[in-house]
Amino acid sequence: MGTAVHKDLSVIERHPCFNVAAHKKHGRIHLPVAPKCNIQCRYCIRKFDCVNESRPGVASVVLTAAEAMDRVRAVVERDGRLGVIGVAGPGDPLANAETLQVLGMVDAEFPEVTLCLSTNGLMLPEVIDDLKCLHRLTLTVTVNALQPETASKIYRWARYGGTTFTGLDAGRLMVERQWEGLRRADEAGIVVKVNSVLVPGVNEEEIPLIAERAAALGVNVMNITPLIAQGEFAGVAPPSPKQIHAMRERCAPHLPLINHCRQCRSDACGLLGEDRDMETETVLAQVGEEYCDSV
């Protein structure tokens, strides 16, 4: 079972991705500061972006740490509904040094806002001490498999410690690192959500087992999302809403389930389902013009 370390659940009161009661009241902003990724999911393709689509792994622009803070200040000033500031890509946040840098800067300037970090978990075990230093942090880890064999069908490769792992070696590495990271996060008292992508014909029998083991490790909530049929899985039929609902029912005895996820972009801003990134860019442009006019 999970440890008895106290977790401050007040961090999810205004978190739309952890709390169904918050998703129509409070917005979030994702800061796209993390372009590099350390794994290749077979369902992920990041080679193109359309401003009209909402899916993980895409962003219209990658920001520096300074640019990200400018964006945060602009949004905080104009939107009193903002509850969460996070980093979710467009690569894996923990494969990019800018992620912890930006989260630390936000934490220092806006300590009342909940922080959010989403990761594939490969680098999670060694950054737990850094994450413990952040106030009001929430963590999302995408876990798609319990067995290395299943993981190898989902991850084409994983790069760790200067070595690129493939096949069963990649699957074994991902499983070991993800579950070790979840264990350490629980010991650190971090509020955690597990995301699992339902890939029909690949991992549907393991997702309930993921829920059971995650609950035993102190994970607080789970989110099951449908496969977006692209990349190597472009020919796989995504699960129907009925299949997603049935899977959530199978997992519900173990963990609370999120059922309002919108599979957001890495530069999303606003309420869930209300990605206003282009509006944010306009606001930032206006801020820049006003600054230039004043000097």
C-alpha positions, -999 to +999 in steps of 0.1 A: +000+000+000+010+036-003+029+054+024+013+073+052+030+106+041+005+134+043-006+148+009-020+183+006-051+176-015-059+213-016-036+215-046-063+200-068-092+222-056-087+245-087-070+219-109-093+211-139-074+180-149-076+164-114-110+176-102-142+174-121-157+202-100-130+226-112-129+220-149-157+245-158-146+271-133-108+273-134-084+274-163-049+261-169-019+272-190+006+248-205+041+263-211+057+248-242+093+248-230+102+212-234+107+201-271+130+172-266+117+137-259+135+106-246+111+080-259+092+073-291+056+062-285+042+043-315+011+064-314+029+098-312+037+120-342+049+156-336+059+166-371+030+189-378+007+213-360-026+228-368-040+255-345-075+240-348-065+206-334-061+196-298-039+167-290-009+161-268+026+166-282+019+197-304+026+234-298+027+263-322+059+276-307+085+266-282+093+292-255+124+301-236+122+303-198+120+341-200+093+340-227+073+315-206+074+338-177+061+367-198+033+345-209+024+336-173+024+372-162+002+382-190-023+354-184-024+359-146-030+396-150-060+391-173-076+359-161-087+354-125-099+319-132-064+305-137-058+277-113-029+257-127+004+265-145+021+234-160+045+219-184+034+191-206+056+191-236+056+192-265+083+165-257+088+150-223+093+177-197+119+158-178+141+155-209+145+192-209+163+212-182+141+242-189+112+225-172+124+225-137+139+260-143+105+274-153+085+256-126+109+270-100+105+305-114+067+302-114+068+288-079+088+317-066+067+344-083+032+328-080+034+305-049-004+305-046-009+288-080-009+250-084+020+237-105+015+207-129+041+185-145+033+157-170+058+131-179+063+096-193+082+087-161+115+076-175+135+103-157+111+106-127+130+086-101+161+109-101+142+142-099+120+135-070+142+156-046+139+186-070+101+182-072+098+181-034+112+216-033+083+230-053+051+242-035+017+230-046+029+205-072+008+180-090+023+152-111+008+133-140+026+101-153+015+083-184+016+046-177+004+024-205+016-011-195+024-033-166+044-060-184+076-053-205+062-073-234+032-050-236+053-019-232+075-029-261+045-029-283+038+007-273+073+023-271+095+020-302+126+031-283+137+048-250+169+067-245+184+066-211+219+071-197+234+077-232+220+044-245+190+039-268+170+008-258+146-009-282+122-039-282+118-057-250+147-038-234+129-006-239+097-021-225+115-034-195+132+000-189+100+019-191+081-003-168+108-003-141+114+034-142+077+044-142+068+023-113+099+033-093+091+069-100+055+065-087+068+048-056+092+076-048+066+103-056+043+087-031+070+086-005+076+123-012+039+132-006+033+144-041-003+143-055-002+120-085-025+112-115-018+083-138-028+086-174-033+055-195-039+055-233-063+027-242-049+009-273-074-017-285-057-051-290-026-041-271-031-030-235-068-033-226-063-062-202-035-045-184-052-011-177-073-024-147-041-040-133-023-006-137-051+010-117-048-016-090-011-013-087-012+025-089-037+026-061-014+004-039+014+030-045-007+059-034-017+074-067-047+097-062-066+096-095-066+080-129-074+091-164-081+067-193-078+083-227-086+069-261-059+062-287-055+089-313-049+067-344-017+081-358+020+072-362+025+034-363-011+030-349-027+049-377-045+018-388-058+009-353-095+017-347-097+040-316-118+028-287-154+038-288-170+059-260-187+027-249-153+010-246-138+039-227-168+039-203-165+001-198-128+004-190-134+032-165-160+010-148-134-018-145-108+006-130-132+025-107-130+000-078-093+009-074-091+047-081-112+078-088-115+082-125-114+114-145-140+115-173-137+150-187-102+150-202-098+169-235-063+155-244-049+190-244-022+206-265+012+214-250+005+252-253-032+251-242-046+280-223-080+286-207-108+263-196-107+227-208-120+225-243-112+263-247-077+264-260-070+301-265-033+300-274-036+324-303-054+349-281-026+346-256-001+353-284-021+385-292-020+396-256+017+391-254+023+410-286+003+439-272+023+438-240+055+439-260+044+469-280+034+487-249+068+480-234+086+492-265+066+524-265+075+531-229+113+530-233 
